[in-house]
Amino acid sequence: MQRLKLISAIGEAAIPLFGVLFLGWGLYFILLYYFLDLIVNEIFVYIKVNKVVDFQLINFSFRVRYGRLIFNSALALLVLLLTHVSVYFIVPEINFWKEFVAFLRYKEDGIPIAQGYILLPMVLLGNYQQYKMVFIKSGEFKRISWSKLIYKRRNALFIAIAGTTVSLIIAIFFSINEPFYVYAIIFVKLLVDIRL
């Protein structure tokens, strides 16, 4: 199980690393990839918690069952907001909408379809496969506590908030090139994926 987690984490880190080294992807381009992953992960946390609660026949009120998940989703939104503020200080001339559209319309040589049509299904499929292999087939949903799932995800979100806050502070007071932030993001995300 741990081996599969490690392979998945390295695979997730390899895509943006390859993009920055060989395809000229910038900071916000890579962050958009991670934003997509962040949102899909949030969805799968809801799915996993529901699977655990249903299997273990736990009867919770809506407030107890979903309140903690909604708090996690609020933290994910805070990550998105803080990241955008940080990027604005790192790259003051950025046009977020233009970059978002460019991300969706991006075409790689030899692939005639814009990545916006490929990336979302790919991220969904990857998370679904991980859900089926690691969570369902291994029987993890029978053993794990629903609150442990929530708090594990919350820890990752707190790390992301801390990272974006540090990035914002650095960007306000120092002028550091984009690649520094890109490599730091890839490295920290890899560590979080391996450890949590």
C-alpha positions, 0 to 999 in steps of 0.5 A: 500500500505504501509503495502504491502511495509513493508511486502515485506521489512521484507521478504527481510530482513528475508532471509539473516538474517535467512541465517546468523543465521542458515545456516552459510552464510557469508558476500559475500554470502549475498551480492551476494543475494543483488547484484541479487536484485540490478540488478533486481531492476534496470531492473524494474525501466526501466520497470516502467519508460517506463510504466509511459512515455507511459501511460502519452504520454510523448514524450522525446528524447532518451537522456532525457528519458534514460540518467537519467536511464543510470546514475542510472545504472552507480551508481549501477555498482559503488555500485558493484565495491565499495562493492567488494573492501570493501569485499576484505579489510574485507576478504583479503583471499576471492576468488570472483569467487570461492564464486560466483560459491559456491553461485550458486551451494549451495544446502539446505537440502531437496532441490535437486536443486542448489539455482542458478536455484531457486533464480533468478526466485524467485527474478524476480517473487517477483519484478514482483509481486510487480510491478503488485500489487503496481505499476499497480493494484493500478494505481500508474503508472497513478499518479507518475512522471517518474523523481520521480521514477528515483530520488527515485532509485538514492537516494537508490543508493547514500545510498548504495554508502555511506554505501560501502564507510563507510565500506571500510574506516572502513575495511581499518583502523579497524579489525571488524568481518564479522557479524557486516557488515552483520547485518549493511547491512541487517538493512540499506537495511530494512530501505531503503526499508521501507522509499523509 
